[in-house]
Amino acid sequence: MLKMMAADNDDAYNLTPAFILETVASAKFFVANALEKYSRNVTGSRHASKIAVAIKGLLDWPIERIEHALAQLSAIEEGDLSKKAVESVL
C-alpha cells in the first residue's frame, strides 16, 4: 500500500516535504523492523545504509531523496530541526 501511494504521488508530482517525510518515516519503520528481525548483526552506518537501500527498493524513489529525508528525520528526532519548519517548505 505504501509503495502504491508513493508511486501515485510521485507520478502526479505531488511531493511536498511533508509527504516525503511521512512516506520515508513509514517506510523506515517497516524496513527497520524487517532488518532487525533478519539481520541483528548490522549496526551503525551500515544499518542506516541498508535502510536507505531497502527503502529505495520499496518506494522506487531516488536514493538522494531518501537519504535527504532520513537525514531530516534524524535531525528532527535529535531536536536539531523542527518538523513544522520542514513541512512548511513548499
Residue pairs with C-beta under 8 A, 6 or more apart in sequence:
2 23
2 26
2 27
2 30
2 58
2 59
3 58
3 59
3 60
5 23
6 23
6 27
6 59
6 60
6 61
7 59
7 60
9 15
9 19
9 23
10 61
16 87
16 90
17 86
17 87
17 88
17 89
17 90
18 86
18 87
20 65
20 69
21 69
21 72
21 73
21 83
21 86
21 87
23 59
23 69
24 55
24 59
24 66
24 69
24 70
24 73
25 69
25 73
27 55
27 58
27 59
28 51
28 55
28 70
28 73
30 58
31 51
31 54
31 55
31 58
32 51
34 54
35 42
35 47
35 50
35 51
35 54
39 50
42 50
48 70
51 70
52 63
52 66
52 67
52 70
53 63
55 61
55 66
55 70
56 62
56 63
56 66
59 66
72 81
72 86
75 81
76 82
76 83
76 86
